[in-house]
Amino acid sequence: MGALVALTLFTTLLINLTARQIENTGAQSLIMQGELLTDLLASSEDVRIAVLAGQKEFLTKASAEIFRQPDVLYIVFYNLAGKKIYENGTRGFHPTDFNLGAPSGQEVKSGFQVSQNGFRAMDVVRPIKLGRLKTAEESTKDNQVGWIRIGLSPTRHFELITYVHYIGYSMIGFLFLLILAIGYFLHGAITKPIIQIATEAKKIGNADGMGKLEIRSSDELGILAQAFNEMALHTRQQISHTKLLVDSLTETIGLITKTTNDIYAISAQQSSGATEQAASVYQASSTSKEIAASATRIADTAEEMAGYSRQTSSACDVGKVELNNAVYQVNDVTEKVEQVAVRMVELGEKSQKISGIIDIINEISEQTNLLSLNAAIEAAGAGEGGKRFSVVAQEIRRLAGRTLDATQVVRQLVEEIQSATNTTVMVTEQSMKSSREATQCIDRMNQSFQNILELVEQALKASTEITLSTRQQTTACEQMVSTIMEVSEVASEVEKGAKETEQALSRLRELSADLKTLAQAALSGEL
């Protein structure tokens, strides 16, 4: 009964440990699933650019594929300032149902979050970066653009734990009933008959093996009693055959001695060959280790080249963004230069109108000067009565002359403005032409950056393939070294076994001689 209780307690403990292990494994599985999903989105170049530019529509399309996974509850994207760009949920949940704080740091973080109604979800947060850096020192550079957060449901794993508890406790009840039934059966059907057979066996021993067991049943115990009686009969018959066997043994010992000598000579040759084989295997093992080391160095170099390619790809992405900004600035400058050209043309047209007005004023001044001269002549002819009119005519003539002088100055200024305007229009047209050429040059540079990016991606793919092939070669070399080392160990064991065989055969020859002596003594009756 104590053993039954101990077995029950042990089974219960085992079930609880199994459930605990399943729970831990489920949590680790959820963390791995969350890290894989966040890495799938964070490693997408389009998602990085969408987070950097705050493009919610593209993030909605990218998240639609992730929401098809069976355990995903919500997805949130943050920019570098910790502000939400996009958030959405499924299966009746939303990120606002959980107390989610703003993300921080440059490491992947995970843990359980509890909703307002008490539902637990595995929360995984991963930073989104433009590219991977080569060293830890460079990781302090500002290449991070935001974060991604994904929540996963652990419901399926909890259902498995409940199922394990149900099955385990059912097995405990079944084992308990089964052990009770087997114990009762064994006590009635086997224990009592065995005690009776043991008692009869003691009586037979007291009778020097001449008695018999009484067979009371035809079951297994009856068969056992009949076998015991047959064993006693065979024992007496074997004694009569022992002398005949001693004669045959003497002859056999002679043959064993001869065979042992032959085997001893063969074993000595095998020992020498095993020593030479062990030396050859050791040399092959050293060569294989050198090949594996060379393959490892090649793989490390290819991995370093892949790192350079990733850095170049990241730099090309940044350069492409800067070129797009430069194109925008040049187009803006070109547009403003065109507006200046339009204004300058309008200014030229207005200066032409001013020139026409000046011509009219000039013509009026000349007419006024002529009229004032005629008036002065008429006033002089009028005598004393025309003196006052003559003074007025002279003053009008003087004002007309000043007007002519002023119009000449204005005309000169207008001509200078027209000349400057024409020069400005020409310079503006040259600036527009230069801006267009700069735009075309930047477009060509953008295309060149695109070509460089494609070449870098091809180089990265080639480096990855080289790394994979070299790693496979390294693995094969390591397996070959392991196999050769096993062969070396086997060769050493063979060499050791050959030497032990020599020693055993030597002892066997000595034993054969002793057995031959004992057999001869038994035949002569000395024993």
NORBELNOR-V741962 format. One record per residue. N is the residue number from 0. RES is the residue in three letters. SS is DSSP state (alpha for helix, beta for strand, coil for the rest). OMEGA is omega in whole degrees, -180 to 180 (NA if undefined). NEAR is the number of other C-alpha atoms within 12 Angstrom. Layout:
N;RES;SS;OMEGA;NEAR
N;RES;SS;OMEGA;NEAR
This chain:
0;MET;coil;177;12
1;GLY;alpha;178;8
2;ALA;alpha;179;13
3;LEU;alpha;178;20
4;VAL;alpha;180;17
5;ALA;alpha;179;14
6;LEU;alpha;179;19
7;THR;alpha;179;25
8;LEU;alpha;179;19
9;PHE;alpha;179;17
10;THR;alpha;178;25
11;THR;alpha;178;25
12;LEU;alpha;-180;18
13;LEU;alpha;179;20
14;ILE;alpha;180;26
15;ASN;alpha;178;22
16;LEU;alpha;179;19
17;THR;alpha;178;23
18;ALA;alpha;178;26
19;ARG;alpha;179;21
20;GLN;alpha;178;19
21;ILE;alpha;179;26
22;GLU;alpha;178;24
23;ASN;alpha;179;18
24;THR;alpha;177;21
25;GLY;alpha;178;26
26;ALA;alpha;178;29
27;GLN;alpha;178;21
28;SER;alpha;177;23
29;LEU;alpha;179;34
30;ILE;alpha;179;32
31;MET;alpha;179;23
32;GLN;alpha;178;29
33;GLY;alpha;179;40
34;GLU;alpha;179;31
35;LEU;alpha;-179;21
36;LEU;alpha;178;33
37;THR;alpha;178;37
38;ASP;alpha;179;28
39;LEU;alpha;179;23
40;LEU;alpha;-176;38
41;ALA;alpha;-180;39
42;SER;coil;179;23
43;SER;coil;-180;21
44;GLU;alpha;-180;22
45;ASP;alpha;179;23
46;VAL;alpha;179;37
47;ARG;alpha;-179;37
48;ILE;alpha;179;30
49;ALA;alpha;177;29
50;VAL;alpha;180;39
51;LEU;alpha;-178;30
52;ALA;alpha;-179;20
53;GLY;coil;-178;25
54;GLN;coil;-176;22
55;LYS;alpha;-177;24
56;GLU;alpha;180;17
57;PHE;alpha;179;24
58;LEU;alpha;176;33
59;THR;alpha;178;25
60;LYS;alpha;-180;19
61;ALA;alpha;-178;30
62;SER;alpha;-178;33
63;ALA;alpha;178;21
64;GLU;alpha;-178;17
65;ILE;alpha;-179;32
66;PHE;coil;176;24
67;ARG;coil;176;17
68;GLN;coil;-170;22
69;PRO;coil;-173;19
70;ASP;coil;-176;30
71;VAL;beta;-180;37
72;LEU;beta;-179;40
73;TYR;beta;178;42
74;ILE;beta;178;42
75;VAL;beta;173;44
76;PHE;beta;178;43
77;TYR;beta;170;38
78;ASN;beta;-175;32
79;LEU;coil;178;29
80;ALA;coil;-179;19
81;GLY;coil;179;24
82;LYS;coil;-178;21
83;LYS;beta;175;28
84;ILE;beta;-177;30
85;TYR;beta;174;33
86;GLU;beta;180;29
87;ASN;beta;180;31
88;GLY;beta;-179;29
89;THR;coil;179;25
90;ARG;coil;176;18
91;GLY;coil;-180;15
92;PHE;coil;176;26
93;HIS;coil;-180;25
94;PRO;alpha;180;32
95;THR;alpha;176;22
96;ASP;alpha;-177;24
97;PHE;beta;178;26
98;ASN;coil;-176;19
99;LEU;coil;177;29
100;GLY;coil;178;17
101;ALA;coil;-179;20
102;PRO;coil;177;29
103;SER;coil;176;24
104;GLY;coil;-178;22
105;GLN;coil;-180;23
106;GLU;coil;176;19
107;VAL;coil;-178;26
108;LYS;beta;-179;25
109;SER;beta;179;28
110;GLY;beta;-179;25
111;PHE;beta;173;27
112;GLN;beta;-177;30
113;VAL;beta;-180;23
114;SER;beta;-179;24
115;GLN;coil;178;16
116;ASN;coil;174;12
117;GLY;coil;179;12
118;PHE;coil;-180;21
119;ARG;beta;178;24
120;ALA;beta;176;38
121;MET;beta;-177;37
122;ASP;beta;-180;42
123;VAL;beta;-179;39
124;VAL;beta;-180;41
125;ARG;beta;175;37
126;PRO;beta;178;38
127;ILE;beta;-177;40
128;LYS;beta;-180;34
129;LEU;coil;-179;36
130;GLY;coil;180;32
131;ARG;coil;-178;28
132;LEU;coil;-174;26
133;LYS;coil;-174;21
134;THR;coil;178;13
135;ALA;coil;179;10
136;GLU;coil;-180;9
137;GLU;alpha;-178;13
138;SER;alpha;177;18
139;THR;alpha;180;14
140;LYS;coil;-176;17
141;ASP;coil;176;19
142;ASN;coil;180;24
143;GLN;beta;-178;32
144;VAL;beta;180;34
145;GLY;beta;-180;39
146;TRP;beta;172;42
147;ILE;beta;-179;49
148;ARG;beta;179;48
149;ILE;beta;176;53
150;GLY;beta;-177;50
151;LEU;beta;180;46
152;SER;beta;178;37
153;PRO;coil;-173;35
154;THR;alpha;-178;22
155;ARG;alpha;-179;20
156;HIS;alpha;177;27
157;PHE;alpha;177;23
158;GLU;alpha;178;17
159;LEU;alpha;179;21
160;ILE;alpha;178;26
161;THR;alpha;179;21
162;TYR;alpha;179;18
163;VAL;alpha;178;25
164;HIS;alpha;-179;25
165;TYR;alpha;-180;18
166;ILE;alpha;-177;20
167;GLY;alpha;-178;26
168;TYR;alpha;174;23
169;SER;alpha;179;18
170;MET;alpha;179;20
171;ILE;alpha;179;26
172;GLY;alpha;180;21
173;PHE;alpha;179;16
174;LEU;alpha;-180;20
175;PHE;alpha;179;23
176;LEU;alpha;-179;16
177;LEU;alpha;-180;15
178;ILE;alpha;177;20
179;LEU;alpha;-179;18
180;ALA;alpha;-180;14
181;ILE;alpha;179;16
182;GLY;alpha;179;18
183;TYR;alpha;-180;15
184;PHE;alpha;-179;14
185;LEU;alpha;-179;15
186;HIS;alpha;-177;15
187;GLY;alpha;-170;14
188;ALA;alpha;-173;17
189;ILE;alpha;-172;19
190;THR;alpha;-178;16
191;LYS;alpha;178;15
192;PRO;alpha;180;24
193;ILE;alpha;178;20
194;ILE;alpha;177;16
195;GLN;alpha;180;20
196;ILE;alpha;179;28
197;ALA;alpha;179;20
198;THR;alpha;178;16
199;GLU;alpha;178;23
200;ALA;alpha;178;25
201;LYS;alpha;178;17
202;LYS;alpha;180;18
203;ILE;alpha;178;21
204;GLY;alpha;179;16
205;ASN;alpha;-180;13
206;ALA;coil;179;14
207;ASP;coil;176;13
208;GLY;coil;-176;22
209;MET;coil;-178;18
210;GLY;coil;179;19
211;LYS;coil;173;25
212;LEU;coil;178;31
213;GLU;coil;-178;25
214;ILE;coil;-176;21
215;ARG;coil;-178;16
216;SER;coil;180;16
217;SER;coil;179;12
218;ASP;coil;-178;14
219;GLU;alpha;179;16
220;LEU;alpha;176;25
221;GLY;alpha;177;21
222;ILE;alpha;179;18
223;LEU;alpha;179;23
224;ALA;alpha;179;28
225;GLN;alpha;178;22
226;ALA;alpha;178;18
227;PHE;alpha;178;25
228;ASN;alpha;178;25
229;GLU;alpha;179;19
230;MET;alpha;179;18
231;ALA;alpha;178;24
232;LEU;alpha;180;18
233;HIS;alpha;179;15
234;THR;alpha;179;16
235;ARG;alpha;179;16
236;GLN;alpha;-178;13
237;GLN;alpha;-180;14
238;ILE;alpha;-179;14
239;SER;alpha;-180;13
240;HIS;alpha;-175;14
241;THR;alpha;-178;17
242;LYS;alpha;177;19
243;LEU;alpha;180;16
244;LEU;alpha;179;18
245;VAL;alpha;178;25
246;ASP;alpha;179;22
247;SER;alpha;180;18
248;LEU;alpha;180;23
249;THR;alpha;178;26
250;GLU;alpha;-180;20
251;THR;alpha;179;19
252;ILE;alpha;177;28
253;GLY;alpha;178;24
254;LEU;alpha;179;18
255;ILE;alpha;-180;24
256;THR;alpha;179;26
257;LYS;alpha;180;19
258;THR;alpha;180;19
259;THR;alpha;178;27
260;ASN;alpha;179;24
261;ASP;alpha;180;18
262;ILE;alpha;180;23
263;TYR;alpha;179;27
264;ALA;alpha;179;21
265;ILE;alpha;-179;19
266;SER;alpha;178;27
267;ALA;alpha;177;26
268;GLN;alpha;179;19
269;GLN;alpha;179;24
270;SER;alpha;178;27
271;SER;alpha;179;23
272;GLY;alpha;179;21
273;ALA;alpha;177;27
274;THR;alpha;178;26
275;GLU;alpha;179;19
276;GLN;alpha;178;24
277;ALA;alpha;178;27
278;ALA;alpha;180;22
279;SER;alpha;180;20
280;VAL;alpha;178;27
281;TYR;alpha;178;26
282;GLN;alpha;178;18
283;ALA;alpha;178;23
284;SER;alpha;179;27
285;SER;alpha;179;22
286;THR;alpha;180;20
287;SER;alpha;177;27
288;LYS;alpha;178;26
289;GLU;alpha;178;19
290;ILE;alpha;179;24
291;ALA;alpha;179;27
292;ALA;alpha;178;22
293;SER;alpha;179;20
294;ALA;alpha;178;27
295;THR;alpha;178;27
296;ARG;alpha;178;19
297;ILE;alpha;180;24
298;ALA;alpha;178;27
299;ASP;alpha;178;22
300;THR;alpha;179;20
301;ALA;alpha;178;27
302;GLU;alpha;177;28
303;GLU;alpha;177;22
304;MET;alpha;178;26
305;ALA;alpha;176;30
306;GLY;alpha;176;27
307;TYR;alpha;-180;25
308;SER;alpha;179;31
309;ARG;alpha;178;30
310;GLN;alpha;178;26
311;THR;alpha;178;28
312;SER;alpha;178;32
313;SER;alpha;179;30
314;ALA;alpha;178;24
315;CYS;alpha;177;29
316;ASP;alpha;179;30
317;VAL;alpha;179;24
318;GLY;alpha;179;23
319;LYS;alpha;177;27
320;VAL;alpha;179;21
321;GLU;alpha;178;18
322;LEU;alpha;177;27
323;ASN;alpha;176;22
324;ASN;alpha;180;18
325;ALA;alpha;178;23
326;VAL;alpha;179;26
327;TYR;alpha;180;19
328;GLN;alpha;-180;18
329;VAL;alpha;177;27
330;ASN;alpha;178;25
331;ASP;alpha;179;18
332;VAL;alpha;179;23
333;THR;alpha;179;26
334;GLU;alpha;179;21
335;LYS;alpha;178;19
336;VAL;alpha;177;27
337;GLU;alpha;176;26
338;GLN;alpha;177;18
339;VAL;alpha;180;23
340;ALA;alpha;178;26
341;VAL;alpha;179;21
342;ARG;alpha;-180;19
343;MET;alpha;177;27
344;VAL;alpha;177;26
345;GLU;alpha;178;18
346;LEU;alpha;178;23
347;GLY;alpha;179;26
348;GLU;alpha;179;19
349;LYS;alpha;177;18
350;SER;alpha;175;27
351;GLN;alpha;177;23
352;LYS;alpha;177;18
353;ILE;alpha;178;23
354;SER;alpha;178;26
355;GLY;alpha;179;19
356;ILE;alpha;179;18
357;ILE;alpha;178;27
358;ASP;alpha;179;22
359;ILE;alpha;179;18
360;ILE;alpha;-180;25
361;ASN;alpha;180;26
362;GLU;alpha;179;20
363;ILE;alpha;-180;20
364;SER;alpha;180;27
365;GLU;alpha;178;25
366;GLN;alpha;179;20
367;THR;alpha;179;26
368;ASN;alpha;-180;26
369;LEU;alpha;179;21
370;LEU;alpha;179;21
371;SER;alpha;178;27
372;LEU;alpha;177;26
373;ASN;alpha;179;20
374;ALA;alpha;179;26
375;ALA;alpha;179;26
376;ILE;alpha;179;20
377;GLU;alpha;179;21
378;ALA;alpha;179;22
379;ALA;alpha;179;20
380;GLY;alpha;-179;15
381;ALA;alpha;177;15
382;GLY;alpha;-174;14
383;GLU;alpha;-178;12
384;GLY;alpha;-179;13
385;GLY;alpha;-179;18
386;LYS;alpha;-179;19
387;ARG;alpha;178;18
388;PHE;alpha;178;24
389;SER;alpha;179;26
390;VAL;alpha;179;21
391;VAL;alpha;180;19
392;ALA;alpha;178;27
393;GLN;alpha;180;26
394;GLU;alpha;178;20
395;ILE;alpha;179;26
396;ARG;alpha;179;26
397;ARG;alpha;179;21
398;LEU;alpha;178;20
399;ALA;alpha;177;27
400;GLY;alpha;178;26
401;ARG;alpha;178;20
402;THR;alpha;177;27
403;LEU;alpha;179;26
404;ASP;alpha;-179;19
405;ALA;alpha;179;19
406;THR;alpha;177;28
407;GLN;alpha;179;21
408;VAL;alpha;180;17
409;VAL;alpha;179;23
410;ARG;alpha;-180;27
411;GLN;alpha;179;18
412;LEU;alpha;-180;19
413;VAL;alpha;177;27
414;GLU;alpha;177;23
415;GLU;alpha;179;18
416;ILE;alpha;179;25
417;GLN;alpha;179;26
418;SER;alpha;179;20
419;ALA;alpha;179;20
420;THR;alpha;178;28
421;ASN;alpha;178;25
422;THR;alpha;-180;18
423;THR;alpha;178;25
424;VAL;alpha;179;27
425;MET;alpha;179;21
426;VAL;alpha;179;19
427;THR;alpha;178;28
428;GLU;alpha;176;25
429;GLN;alpha;179;18
430;SER;alpha;178;23
431;MET;alpha;179;27
432;LYS;alpha;178;21
433;SER;alpha;179;19
434;SER;alpha;178;27
435;ARG;alpha;178;23
436;GLU;alpha;178;18
437;ALA;alpha;178;23
438;THR;alpha;178;26
439;GLN;alpha;179;19
440;CYS;alpha;180;18
441;ILE;alpha;177;26
442;ASP;alpha;177;23
443;ARG;alpha;177;18
444;MET;alpha;178;22
445;ASN;alpha;177;26
446;GLN;alpha;178;19
447;SER;alpha;178;18
448;PHE;alpha;179;27
449;GLN;alpha;178;23
450;ASN;alpha;179;18
451;ILE;alpha;180;23
452;LEU;alpha;178;26
453;GLU;alpha;179;20
454;LEU;alpha;179;19
455;VAL;alpha;178;27
456;GLU;alpha;177;26
457;GLN;alpha;178;18
458;ALA;alpha;178;24
459;LEU;alpha;178;26
460;LYS;alpha;179;22
461;ALA;alpha;179;19
462;SER;alpha;178;28
463;THR;alpha;178;26
464;GLU;alpha;178;19
465;ILE;alpha;-180;26
466;THR;alpha;-180;28
467;LEU;alpha;-180;22
468;SER;alpha;-179;20
469;THR;alpha;177;28
470;ARG;alpha;177;27
471;GLN;alpha;178;19
472;GLN;alpha;179;24
473;THR;alpha;179;28
474;THR;alpha;179;23
475;ALA;alpha;179;20
476;CYS;alpha;179;28
477;GLU;alpha;177;27
478;GLN;alpha;178;19
479;MET;alpha;178;25
480;VAL;alpha;179;27
481;SER;alpha;179;22
482;THR;alpha;-180;20
483;ILE;alpha;178;27
484;MET;alpha;176;27
485;GLU;alpha;177;18
486;VAL;alpha;179;23
487;SER;alpha;178;28
488;GLU;alpha;179;23
489;VAL;alpha;179;21
490;ALA;alpha;178;27
491;SER;alpha;178;26
492;GLU;alpha;178;20
493;VAL;alpha;179;25
494;GLU;alpha;179;27
495;LYS;alpha;180;23
496;GLY;alpha;179;23
497;ALA;alpha;179;28
498;LYS;alpha;178;26
499;GLU;alpha;178;20
500;THR;alpha;177;26
501;GLU;alpha;180;27
502;GLN;alpha;-179;21
503;ALA;alpha;179;20
504;LEU;alpha;177;28
505;SER;alpha;178;24
506;ARG;alpha;180;18
507;LEU;alpha;177;25
508;ARG;alpha;179;26
509;GLU;alpha;180;19
510;LEU;alpha;178;19
511;SER;alpha;178;28
512;ALA;alpha;180;23
513;ASP;alpha;179;18
514;LEU;alpha;179;24
515;LYS;alpha;178;27
516;THR;alpha;-180;22
517;LEU;alpha;179;21
518;ALA;alpha;179;28
519;GLN;alpha;178;23
520;ALA;alpha;180;16
521;ALA;alpha;180;20
522;LEU;alpha;-178;20
523;SER;alpha;178;13
524;GLY;coil;180;11
525;GLU;coil;180;10
526;LEU;coil;NA;10
